[in-house]
């Protein structure tokens, strides 16, 4: 991760800085086999078509 820098500190270039937050869960191989990714989810619910007057 790049820390925010002041203008001109590195070769006179502005750097983009930011923050990333993430959460991870470790599970056993058995749990992964019982609940494959995407299989337990419901189908997406699409939006209604827009109405143009």
PAFI-994787 format. One record per residue (C-alpha): x, y, z; residue in one letter; residue number from 1. Coordinates in nm, 4 decimals. Example, Ala and Ser with C-alpha at 12.3 -4.5 7.8 and 13.67 -1.06 7.14 Angstrom:
2
<atom X="1.2300" Y="-0.4500" Z="0.7800" zagu="A" sero="1"/>
<atom X="1.3670" Y="-0.1060" Z="0.7140" zagu="S" sero="2"/>
This chain:
53
<atom X="0.0000" Y="0.0000" Z="0.0000" zagu="X" sero="1"/>
<atom X="0.1282" Y="0.3447" Z="-0.0869" zagu="X" sero="2"/>
<atom X="0.1109" Y="0.5979" Z="0.1933" zagu="X" sero="3"/>
<atom X="-0.0137" Y="0.9464" Z="0.1021" zagu="X" sero="4"/>
<atom X="0.2754" Y="1.1720" Z="0.0020" zagu="X" sero="5"/>
<atom X="0.3185" Y="1.5446" Z="-0.0300" zagu="X" sero="6"/>
<atom X="0.3511" Y="1.6850" Z="-0.3784" zagu="X" sero="7"/>
<atom X="0.7064" Y="1.6685" Z="-0.5051" zagu="X" sero="8"/>
<atom X="0.8408" Y="1.4220" Z="-0.2467" zagu="X" sero="9"/>
<atom X="0.9114" Y="1.1517" Z="-0.5029" zagu="X" sero="10"/>
<atom X="1.0434" Y="1.2687" Z="-0.8438" zagu="X" sero="11"/>
<atom X="0.8039" Y="1.5615" Z="-0.8433" zagu="X" sero="12"/>
<atom X="0.5021" Y="1.3391" Z="-0.9069" zagu="X" sero="13"/>
<atom X="0.1734" Y="1.3321" Z="-0.7194" zagu="X" sero="14"/>
<atom X="0.0914" Y="0.9904" Z="-0.5764" zagu="X" sero="15"/>
<atom X="-0.2501" Y="0.8417" Z="-0.5217" zagu="X" sero="16"/>
<atom X="-0.2978" Y="0.7247" Z="-0.1646" zagu="X" sero="17"/>
<atom X="-0.5876" Y="0.5437" Z="-0.0099" zagu="X" sero="18"/>
<atom X="-0.7172" Y="0.2919" Z="0.2369" zagu="X" sero="19"/>
<atom X="-0.8443" Y="-0.0591" Z="0.1797" zagu="X" sero="20"/>
<atom X="-1.0470" Y="-0.2559" Z="0.4311" zagu="X" sero="21"/>
<atom X="-1.1047" Y="-0.6282" Z="0.3832" zagu="X" sero="22"/>
<atom X="-1.2391" Y="-0.9158" Z="0.5881" zagu="X" sero="23"/>
<atom X="-1.1501" Y="-1.2790" Z="0.5299" zagu="X" sero="24"/>
<atom X="-1.2872" Y="-1.5988" Z="0.6816" zagu="X" sero="25"/>
<atom X="-1.0834" Y="-1.9171" Z="0.6895" zagu="X" sero="26"/>
<atom X="-1.2850" Y="-2.2377" Z="0.6669" zagu="X" sero="27"/>
<atom X="-1.2016" Y="-2.6058" Z="0.6476" zagu="X" sero="28"/>
<atom X="-1.2007" Y="-2.8007" Z="0.3209" zagu="X" sero="29"/>
<atom X="-1.5139" Y="-2.9851" Z="0.4381" zagu="X" sero="30"/>
<atom X="-1.7028" Y="-2.6581" Z="0.4878" zagu="X" sero="31"/>
<atom X="-1.5911" Y="-2.5386" Z="0.1445" zagu="X" sero="32"/>
<atom X="-1.7162" Y="-2.8592" Z="-0.0205" zagu="X" sero="33"/>
<atom X="-2.0511" Y="-2.8384" Z="0.1599" zagu="X" sero="34"/>
<atom X="-2.1101" Y="-2.4738" Z="0.0623" zagu="X" sero="35"/>
<atom X="-1.9545" Y="-2.4034" Z="-0.2797" zagu="X" sero="36"/>
<atom X="-1.9275" Y="-2.0372" Z="-0.3704" zagu="X" sero="37"/>
<atom X="-2.2410" Y="-1.9079" Z="-0.5399" zagu="X" sero="38"/>
<atom X="-2.4470" Y="-2.2262" Z="-0.4941" zagu="X" sero="39"/>
<atom X="-2.6320" Y="-2.1122" Z="-0.1806" zagu="X" sero="40"/>
<atom X="-2.7322" Y="-1.7781" Z="-0.3255" zagu="X" sero="41"/>
<atom X="-3.0720" Y="-1.6949" Z="-0.4693" zagu="X" sero="42"/>
<atom X="-3.1111" Y="-1.5844" Z="-0.8285" zagu="X" sero="43"/>
<atom X="-3.0693" Y="-1.2094" Z="-0.8877" zagu="X" sero="44"/>
<atom X="-3.3843" Y="-0.9994" Z="-0.8868" zagu="X" sero="45"/>
<atom X="-3.3751" Y="-0.7735" Z="-1.1934" zagu="X" sero="46"/>
<atom X="-3.5175" Y="-0.4221" Z="-1.1872" zagu="X" sero="47"/>
<atom X="-3.8415" Y="-0.3407" Z="-1.3688" zagu="X" sero="48"/>
<atom X="-3.8005" Y="-0.1988" Z="-1.7172" zagu="X" sero="49"/>
<atom X="-3.7995" Y="0.1835" Z="-1.7199" zagu="X" sero="50"/>
<atom X="-4.1238" Y="0.3515" Z="-1.8276" zagu="X" sero="51"/>
<atom X="-4.0911" Y="0.6286" Z="-2.0833" zagu="X" sero="52"/>
<atom X="-4.3893" Y="0.8604" Z="-2.1252" zagu="X" sero="53"/>
